[in-house]
Every structure is written in structure tokens, then in C-alpha cells.
Amino acid sequence: MDSETQKLIDFAESLADAGREICLEAMTREQVVTLKPDASFVTETDLAIERRLREMIEKAFPDHGIFGEEFSNRDTDASHVWVLDPIDGTAAFIAGIPVYGTLIGLARDGQPYLGVIDHPASDDRWIGISGKTTAMNGKQVRTRAVAKLEGTLMTCSNPDFFEGDEYSRFRSLRDRVQYTQYGGSCYAYGSLASGRTDIAIDSKMDPVDVFACAAVIEGAGGSITDWSGQPISLDWTGQVLATANEQLHQVVLSVLTEQD
């Protein structure tokens, strides 16, 4: 690993440490919850984590951009942009269901480059460099070498998010896999990188939900695009498909697009 990349990894870990400290302190107390204009939840802890991460980034890398969930974006045309989701799975956090985590991504030239999935409740952390390497808790992990839908395990955060023909397309895929697990939030994407599952499919997503996961999955040998095979970028929103490898990815895409 070159020194510049290692510097970025170390800094990303320090961001994750800071977010985890705030999250762990808040996990056991009642949250002040408000609704955002899109009817999604935000808590005082979401705001506190993102505020702290922004302060650290602005001090360490003032020339880097920031793309966050809770506050205004800045300098998103910079060569390096930090993509932050302080609590991925806020509804689960409010409900006390421990599948939530903090997502810290770094875009380089608009594409996923570095990602951290930090899961305070289970003391798990994935760190990945897209196309190079991913580790979970310091140990390198790889996706599964599966190329057919038979026997595959799929995750979906919430099928209620599907709109229009998305549910019928999802159902066509669901009927061909071995089993579908719902509600894993960002932990599901870490599990895919670790070779525990094979497919993750969701919709109504934003870059903050996906950039960190994309780098983690691609670093472990997996693939991630939208449902038509287009790459994830900072100006993308909507559908996301992650799979264990490119061969499986093409199989899944053929199912999702057979109704087009």
C-alpha cells in the first residue's frame, strides 16, 4: 500500500472511531427524533456524528469536498470527496435493532475509492480500497466465487421502497435465489464482502448510502452498479445492485432487465 493511500485509510479509521464513540454513548438512551422533508428520520445522534466528522475532515484535508446526509454539501467537484452517512439505518437505531452503522466513503474523481462500514453494536468494521483489498476487523476478506443463482443468498433492506415495476423485477429475481434476508442495512453489504451472502439489492438509495459499501465490496472482489449496469457516481440516485463477482452480476442483470 502506498503511503498516500495508507494516510487516507488511517484518517478514515480515525473518523470511524470518532463516530463510534458518539454512537455507543447514544445507543442506550432515548433519542430526539425529527422528520426530514422526505419523511425519513433524523436523530440528534445523526447530526452529532456528521458534525464531528466534518470538523475533522475540514481540519485535516481542507481541499477535499464533503457530501453528507444531514448538512449541505461542499466542493463536490474536488478530486477527493468524503461521502458520509452518520447512521445508516436510522429507523433501526431508533427502534434499538442493532443493524445500523456509520458509512464513510471517499470518492476519487467522482468514483468510489475508499470505504469504511463501521458497526458499533457488533464491534465490526470493514475497510476497503476499490479494486484492491478489503479487510474486516483487520483480516482480509473476499466475496464468494459463485456464478449461478442456484443456492445464492440475497439481501434487501426494505422491499417497501420499490416503486413502479421495481417490485415485479425484484420478485422475478427473488424467486430464483435460494433465500432472501430482509432488513440488514449496511451490515448486509459488509456480509457480502465477507463471503456470507451473494447479492444485495435495493432502491431509493443515495450516494451516502452506497459509496462506502461500493469500495468495500469492490475491494473484496465484488461488483456494484444500478439495475441497468451503470456505475455508481456522486450524481446517481435510485437502484443499487451488488454481487459477489462480475460473472454473477451479469446473470442478475439479465434477470432484472428481461422485462425491459
C-alpha positions in Angstrom: 0.0 0.0 0.0 1.5 3.4 -1.0 2.0 6.0 1.7 -0.7 8.3 0.5 -3.4 5.6 0.5 -2.3 4.4 3.9 -2.6 8.0 5.2 -6.2 8.1 3.9 -7.0 4.7 5.4 -5.7 5.8 8.8 -7.7 9.0 8.7 -10.8 7.2 7.6 -10.3 4.9 10.6 -10.0 7.9 12.9 -13.3 9.2 11.5 -14.9 5.8 12.2 -13.5 5.8 15.8 -15.0 9.3 16.4 -18.4 8.3 15.0 -18.4 5.1 17.0 -17.7 6.9 20.3 -20.7 9.1 19.8 -22.9 6.3 18.7 -22.0 4.0 21.6 -22.8 6.7 24.1 -26.2 7.3 22.5 -27.3 3.7 21.9 -29.0 3.2 25.2 -30.8 6.5 25.7 -33.9 7.8 24.1 -33.4 9.9 21.0 -34.8 13.2 19.9 -36.3 12.4 16.5 -37.5 14.7 13.8 -38.8 14.1 10.3 -37.0 15.4 7.2 -38.8 16.8 4.2 -38.6 13.3 2.5 -40.4 11.8 5.6 -37.2 9.9 6.7 -36.0 10.1 10.3 -33.1 12.1 11.7 -31.9 12.0 15.3 -29.6 14.2 17.4 -27.0 11.4 17.1 -27.0 11.5 13.3 -26.4 15.3 13.5 -23.7 15.0 16.2 -21.7 12.3 14.3 -21.8 14.1 10.9 -20.9 17.4 12.5 -17.9 15.8 14.2 -16.7 14.0 11.0 -17.0 17.2 9.0 -14.9 19.1 11.6 -12.2 16.5 11.4 -12.1 16.5 7.5 -12.1 20.2 7.2 -9.1 20.4 9.6 -7.1 17.6 8.0 -8.0 18.0 4.3 -9.3 21.5 3.7 -9.1 21.0 -0.1 -11.4 17.9 0.0 -15.1 18.1 -0.7 -17.8 16.7 1.6 -21.0 15.0 0.5 -23.1 14.3 3.6 -26.6 13.2 4.5 -27.6 15.8 7.1 -25.8 19.1 6.1 -25.1 21.0 2.9 -22.5 19.5 0.5 -19.4 21.5 -0.4 -16.8 21.3 -3.1 -18.2 18.1 -4.6 -16.3 18.8 -7.8 -13.0 18.3 -5.9 -10.7 15.4 -6.8 -11.4 13.9 -3.4 -14.9 14.0 -1.8 -15.8 12.4 1.5 -19.2 10.8 1.4 -20.8 10.4 4.8 -23.8 8.6 6.3 -23.6 9.2 10.1 -26.1 6.5 10.9 -27.1 4.1 8.0 -30.3 2.5 9.3 -31.6 5.4 11.4 -35.1 3.7 11.8 -33.3 0.6 13.2 -31.2 2.8 15.5 -34.4 4.5 16.9 -36.0 1.1 17.3 -33.0 -0.4 19.1 -32.4 -3.0 16.4 -28.6 -3.3 16.1 -28.1 -3.4 12.3 -27.2 0.3 11.9 -23.7 1.7 11.3 -21.7 4.6 10.1 -20.6 4.8 6.4 -17.5 6.7 5.5 -16.7 6.8 1.8 -14.1 8.6 -0.2 -14.7 9.4 -3.9 -11.7 10.0 -6.1 -12.6 11.7 -9.4 -16.2 11.1 -8.7 -16.0 7.3 -8.2 -15.9 5.1 -5.1 -12.3 4.7 -3.9 -12.1 4.1 -0.2 -14.9 2.9 2.2 -15.5 2.1 5.8 -18.5 0.3 7.2 -18.4 0.7 10.9 -20.8 -1.3 13.1 -20.6 -0.3 16.7 -23.1 -2.8 18.1 -21.2 -5.8 17.0 -17.7 -4.2 17.1 -17.2 -5.0 13.4 -15.5 -2.8 10.8 -14.9 -3.3 7.1 -12.3 -1.1 5.3 -11.9 -1.4 1.6 -10.0 0.1 -1.4 -11.9 -0.3 -4.6 -10.4 -3.0 -6.8 -7.5 -3.7 -4.4 -8.3 -5.1 -1.0 -10.9 -5.2 1.8 -10.4 -6.2 5.5 -12.9 -7.0 8.2 -11.5 -6.4 11.7 -8.0 -6.4 10.3 -8.4 -9.7 8.3 -8.6 -9.7 4.6 -11.9 -10.9 3.2 -13.1 -12.0 -0.3 -16.5 -12.4 -1.9 -17.8 -15.9 -2.8 -16.9 -17.5 -6.2 -20.5 -18.3 -7.2 -21.6 -17.8 -10.8 -25.2 -19.2 -10.8 -28.3 -18.1 -9.0 -28.9 -21.6 -7.6 -28.0 -21.7 -3.9 -27.4 -17.9 -3.6 -28.3 -15.8 -0.6 -29.7 -12.4 -1.3 -30.4 -9.4 1.0 -32.8 -6.5 0.6 -33.1 -3.6 3.1 -36.8 -3.0 2.5 -39.0 -4.0 -0.5 -41.4 -1.2 0.5 -39.0 1.2 -1.2 -39.6 -0.3 -4.6 -41.8 1.7 -7.0 -43.4 1.1 -10.3 -42.2 -2.2 -11.9 -39.3 -2.5 -9.5 -41.1 -4.9 -7.2 -42.1 -7.3 -10.1 -38.4 -7.2 -11.3 -37.2 -7.9 -7.7 -39.7 -10.7 -7.3 -38.5 -12.4 -10.5 -35.0 -12.4 -9.0 -36.2 -13.4 -5.6 -37.9 -16.5 -7.0 -34.6 -17.7 -8.5 -32.3 -17.4 -5.5 -32.1 -19.8 -2.6 -33.2 -17.4 0.2 -33.7 -13.6 0.7 -32.9 -11.9 4.0 -34.5 -8.5 4.7 -33.6 -5.5 6.9 -29.8 -5.8 7.3 -29.0 -2.1 6.4 -25.3 -1.6 5.8 -24.3 -4.8 7.6 -25.8 -6.7 4.7 -23.2 -5.1 2.3 -20.4 -6.0 4.7 -21.6 -9.6 4.8 -21.5 -9.7 1.0 -17.9 -8.5 1.1 -17.1 -11.2 3.7 -18.5 -14.0 1.5 -21.5 -14.6 3.7 -24.1 -13.6 1.1 -24.0 -13.3 -2.7 -26.4 -10.5 -3.8 -27.7 -7.2 -2.3 -30.5 -5.3 -4.0 -32.1 -2.1 -3.0 -33.8 1.1 -4.4 -34.4 4.7 -3.3 -30.7 5.0 -2.4 -28.4 8.0 -2.4 -24.6 8.2 -2.7 -24.3 8.4 1.1 -25.9 5.0 1.3 -23.7 3.3 -1.2 -20.2 4.9 -1.7 -18.6 3.3 1.3 -20.2 0.0 0.6 -19.1 0.1 -3.0 -15.4 0.5 -2.2 -15.7 -2.3 0.4 -17.4 -4.7 -2.0 -15.2 -3.9 -5.0 -12.1 -4.3 -2.8 -13.3 -7.8 -1.9 -13.8 -8.8 -5.5 -17.5 -7.9 -5.9 -19.4 -5.7 -8.3 -21.8 -2.9 -7.8 -23.9 -0.9 -10.2 -27.5 0.3 -10.7 -30.1 -2.2 -12.0 -29.1 -1.5 -15.6 -25.4 -2.0 -15.1 -24.5 1.7 -14.9 -21.8 2.7 -12.4 -22.4 4.4 -9.1 -21.4 8.1 -9.1 -21.9 11.2 -7.0 -24.8 12.3 -9.2 -26.5 8.9 -9.1 -29.6 8.1 -7.0 -32.1 5.2 -7.0 -31.4 1.5 -7.6 -28.4 -0.4 -6.5 -27.2 -4.0 -7.2 -24.2 -5.5 -5.5 -23.0 -9.1 -6.2 -20.1 -11.4 -5.3 -18.4 -11.1 -8.7 -18.8 -9.8 -12.2 -20.0 -13.2 -13.6 -22.8 -13.4 -11.2 -23.5 -9.7 -11.7 -24.2 -10.2 -15.4 -26.5 -13.1 -14.6 -28.5 -11.0 -12.1 -28.7 -8.0 -14.5 -30.1 -10.3 -17.2 -33.0 -11.2 -14.9 -33.6 -7.6 -13.8 -33.7 -6.4 -17.4 -35.6 -9.3 -19.0 -38.9 -7.3 -18.7 -37.5 -4.2 -20.4 
